[in-house]
Amino acid sequence: MSKSDKRGNPVSYSTQPAIDALDQAFDLLHAYQADPLAAVDKIIADDPGFAMAHAFRAGALATATDKAFEPELIKSVEAAEALAPKANDRERTHIAAVRAWLDGDWERAVELWGQVSIAYPRDLLALQFAHVGDFFLGSSHMLRDRVARVLPHWGRDMPGYGYVQGMYAFGLEEAGDYAQAEARGREAVALNNQDGWAVHAVTHVMEMQGRAAEGAHFLATGADGWAPNSMFAFHLWWHKALFHFDMNDAASALKLFDEKISAAGFGQALELLDGSALLWRLSLLGHDVGGRWNGLAEKWQARIDDAYYAFNDVNAMMAFIGAGNSDAQAWQIQTVKRAAQGSGTNAMMSREIGVPACEGFVAFGRGDYAQAIELLLPLRAKAHRFGGSHAQRDMFSWTLTEAAIRLGDRALADAFVAERLSWKPESPVNRAWAARAANLNSTRVA
């Protein structure tokens, strides 16, 4: 007999305690609190015939965008598919989505989760997986609009209302509606200060508006809520490090790298991304990061053959450049070129962004700033095609601005600086770039 979860979504499994336990595991993932996989593993051990539990496990593993999890992802997808004949339509579409993701068609997977969310607007899990998928696909407006579709079905008394507001806040921020994003995000944080994604949305607003001191304070004063037991804390600490760096406080940024961002030992690709992104910015402006690049590069090198997600590959390349490992740089380029020859979502990302981005960053690393600009500048308008946020993709603007100044190209440097100042006119980093650009001759210096 069909039952329902706590939001009224139909569940084919007949044991209500298992359904209730899975709802609790969902809530852990919604808040990015540890450990939803441990929770669902316990459910599956007791109830191996629970199709939705296997689909949930598969979705959580898939959206980690890390090939290291692929063996477990395969296991979960196959277990879910074996139970699909006994599942309902909603559950079978969840299962089809994780199969599409495993097969490399991330766009199809996101669309399937989106279809579930339309048919069952209170399926918060489908909404979250689609939302995270939109993030990895760089679909900025869908981050907003997909959540907007279900808002009429969510009242404040519905369990999970705050999570929906937090997702909507992030979508609004990525779409440039900063005022409404901050208001929605703060509402979600007020409802649940453990909601790391809602905190993230407010943080992104402050990042995009150049409110560095306020952003650092916001994260510091709220850390007692979002940091304990969080699977997402490393990324919020990365944002705090960016705020400190934007205030010319590189020492605090490095301290956060050592004590918070690297605290888990860079065991997953998402953590490695933040390590690369911070050290690249610091090194770009001449700050000594010591031997930190070497340890990070070693972790990335263990994944160098993965060819799983071009965004990961480009951030890995930054570490290989920082560590001065030319062999790894050449190896990584070959890996991305191999991925580009395949099919599926990552092949498209590798062809359009991954290969030229890796080659452009390598050119920068060897001091060929003209070649770096030639390769990276065309990517600025389409870098969203390989995912990430506006803040993460800012690495292109940082690198182009520094390359133009080092090249001595006054016109390009002025253009990039003007662009940056239009976003953050009070940023000390941007003002320092403006001062350096102003000291260049009006013609390019070889």
Residue pairs with C-beta under 8 A, 6 or more apart in sequence:
1 14
2 10
2 11
2 12
2 88
3 10
3 11
3 13
3 14
3 16
3 19
4 10
4 11
4 19
5 11
5 19
5 22
5 23
6 20
6 23
6 159
7 122
7 123
7 124
7 158
7 159
7 160
8 122
9 90
9 120
9 122
9 123
10 88
10 90
10 120
11 19
11 52
11 88
11 91
12 51
12 52
12 86
12 87
12 88
12 91
13 19
13 47
13 49
13 50
13 51
13 52
15 47
15 50
18 43
18 46
18 47
18 50
18 53
21 39
21 42
21 43
22 40
22 43
22 50
22 52
22 53
22 56
24 39
25 36
25 39
25 40
25 43
25 53
25 56
26 36
26 56
26 124
26 125
27 33
27 160
28 34
28 35
28 36
28 39
29 36
29 56
29 60
29 125
29 128
30 124
30 128
30 160
30 163
30 195
30 197
31 163
31 192
31 194
31 195
31 196
31 197
32 196
32 197
32 230
32 231
32 232
33 194
33 196
33 229
33 230
33 231
34 229
34 230
34 231
35 231
36 56
36 60
37 57
37 60
37 61
40 53
40 56
40 57
40 60
41 57
43 50
43 53
44 50
44 53
44 54
44 57
44 79
47 53
48 79
49 83
49 86
50 83
51 80
51 83
51 84
51 86
51 87
51 91
51 95
52 87
52 91
52 94
54 76
54 77
54 79
54 80
54 83
54 95
55 76
55 80
55 91
55 94
55 95
55 98
56 94
56 125
57 72
57 76
58 73
58 76
58 77
58 80
58 95
58 98
58 102
59 94
59 97
59 98
59 101
59 113
59 125
59 129
61 69
61 72
61 73
61 76
62 73
62 98
62 101
62 102
62 109
62 129
63 101
63 129
63 132
63 133
63 136
64 268
64 269
64 270
65 136
65 269
65 270
65 308
65 309
65 311
65 312
66 268
66 269
66 270
66 308
66 312
67 303
67 306
67 308
68 268
68 269
68 303
70 102
70 308
73 98
73 102
74 102
76 98
77 95
77 98
77 99
77 102
80 94
80 95
80 98
81 95
81 99
84 91
84 92
84 95
87 95
89 119
90 116
90 119
90 120
90 123
93 112
93 113
93 115
93 116
93 119
94 112
94 113
94 116
94 125
94 126
96 112
97 108
97 109
97 110
97 112
97 113
97 116
97 129
98 109
100 106
100 108
100 109
100 112
101 109
101 133
103 344
104 342
104 343
104 344
104 345
104 346
104 347
105 344
105 345
106 133
106 136
106 137
106 344
106 345
106 346
107 137
107 345
109 133
110 129
110 130
110 133
110 134
110 137
110 139
113 126
113 127
113 129
113 130
113 133
114 126
114 130
114 146
116 123
116 126
117 123
117 126
117 127
117 130
117 146
117 149
117 150
118 149
118 150
120 126
121 149
121 150
121 152
121 153
121 154
122 150
122 153
122 154
122 158
124 160
124 163
124 164
127 146
127 147
127 150
127 164
127 167
128 163
128 167
130 146
131 143
131 146
131 147
131 167
131 170
131 171
134 142
134 143
134 146
134 171
135 143
135 387
135 388
135 389
136 309
136 311
136 387
136 388
137 345
137 387
138 383
138 384
138 385
138 386
138 387
138 388
139 384
140 171
140 174
140 175
140 384
140 390
141 171
141 174
141 175
142 171
143 167
143 170
143 171
143 174
143 175
144 168
144 171
144 172
144 174
144 175
144 177
145 171
146 171
147 164
147 167
147 168
147 171
148 168
148 171
150 164
151 164
151 168
154 160
154 161
154 164
155 161
161 191
162 187
162 188
162 191
162 192
162 195
162 198
163 188
163 192
163 195
163 197
163 198
165 184
165 185
165 187
165 188
165 191
165 198
166 184
166 185
166 188
166 189
166 195
166 197
166 198
166 200
166 201
167 197
168 184
169 180
169 181
169 182
169 183
169 184
169 185
169 188
169 198
169 201
169 202
170 181
170 185
170 197
170 200
170 201
170 204
171 181
172 178
172 180
172 181
172 184
172 201
173 181
173 182
173 185
173 201
173 204
173 205
173 208
174 204
174 389
174 390
178 205
178 208
178 209
181 201
181 202
181 204
181 205
182 201
182 202
182 205
184 201
185 198
185 199
185 201
185 202
185 205
186 202
188 195
188 198
188 201
189 195
189 198
189 199
189 202
189 222
189 225
192 198
193 199
193 222
193 224
193 225
193 226
194 225
194 226
194 230
195 226
196 226
196 230
196 231
196 232
196 233
196 236
197 232
199 219
199 222
199 225
199 226
199 236
200 232
200 235
200 236
200 239
202 218
203 215
203 218
203 219
203 236
203 239
204 239
204 389
204 390
204 391
205 211
206 212
206 214
206 215
206 218
206 243
207 215
207 239
207 242
207 243
207 391
208 390
208 391
208 423
209 424
210 246
210 423
210 424
210 425
210 426
210 427
212 242
212 243
212 244
212 246
212 247
212 427
213 243
213 247
215 239
215 240
215 243
216 240
216 243
216 244
216 247
219 236
219 237
219 239
219 240
219 243
220 240
223 236
226 232
226 233
226 236
227 233
227 236
230 236
233 260
234 260
234 261
234 263
234 264
234 270
234 271
234 274
235 270
235 274
237 256
237 260
237 261
238 256
238 261
238 274
238 277
238 278
239 391
240 256
240 260
241 252
241 253
241 256
241 257
241 261
241 278
242 253
242 278
242 281
242 391
244 250
244 252
244 253
244 256
245 253
245 278
245 281
245 282
245 429
246 424
246 427
246 428
246 429
247 428
248 428
248 429
248 432
250 282
250 287
253 278
253 282
254 282
254 287
254 289
254 292
257 275
257 278
257 279
257 292
258 292
261 271
261 274
261 275
261 278
262 271
262 275
264 271
266 272
266 275
266 295
266 296
266 299
269 303
269 309
269 312
272 296
272 299
272 300
272 303
272 312
272 315
272 316
272 319
273 311
273 312
273 315
273 392
275 292
275 296
275 319
276 296
276 300
276 315
276 316
276 318
276 319
276 322
277 315
277 318
277 392
277 395
279 289
279 292
279 293
279 296
279 318
279 319
279 322
280 318
280 322
280 395
280 398
280 399
281 395
281 398
282 289
283 289
283 293
283 322
284 398
284 399
284 402
285 402
285 429
285 432
289 322
293 319
293 322
293 323
293 324
294 323
296 319
296 322
296 323
297 319
297 320
297 322
297 323
297 325
297 328
300 315
300 316
300 319
300 320
300 328
301 320
301 325
301 328
303 312
303 316
304 316
304 328
304 331
304 332
304 335
305 335
306 312
306 313
306 335
307 313
307 335
307 336
307 338
307 339
307 342
307 346
307 350
308 346
309 346
309 349
309 387
310 336
310 339
310 346
310 349
310 350
310 353
310 354
310 357
310 386
311 349
311 386
311 387
311 388
313 332
313 335
313 336
313 339
313 350
313 354
313 358
314 353
314 354
314 357
314 358
314 361
314 386
316 332
317 329
317 332
317 333
317 357
317 358
317 361
317 362
318 361
318 395
320 328
320 329
320 332
321 329
321 361
321 362
321 364
321 365
329 362
329 365
332 358
333 355
333 358
333 359
333 362
336 350
336 354
336 355
336 358
337 350
337 355
339 346
339 347
339 350
339 354
340 347
340 350
340 351
340 354
340 355
341 347
342 350
348 385
349 385
349 386
349 387
352 382
352 385
352 386
353 379
353 382
353 383
353 385
353 386
354 386
356 375
356 376
356 378
356 379
357 375
357 376
357 379
357 383
357 386
357 396
359 375
360 371
360 372
360 374
360 375
360 376
360 379
360 399
361 372
361 376
361 399
363 369
363 371
363 372
363 375
364 372
364 376
364 399
364 402
364 403
367 406
369 403
369 404
369 406
369 407
370 407
372 399
372 400
372 403
373 400
373 403
373 404
373 407
373 409
373 412
376 396
376 399
376 400
376 403
377 400
379 396
380 396
380 397
380 400
383 393
383 396
384 393
397 416
397 419
397 420
400 412
400 416
401 413
401 416
401 417
401 420
401 433
402 433
404 412
404 413
404 415
404 416
404 437
405 413
405 433
405 436
405 437
405 440
407 444
407 445
408 440
408 441
408 444
408 445
408 446
409 440
409 444
410 437
410 440
410 441
410 442
410 443
410 444
411 442
413 433
413 436
413 437
413 440
414 437
416 433
417 430
417 433
417 434
417 437
420 427
420 430
420 433
421 427
421 430
421 431
421 434
424 430
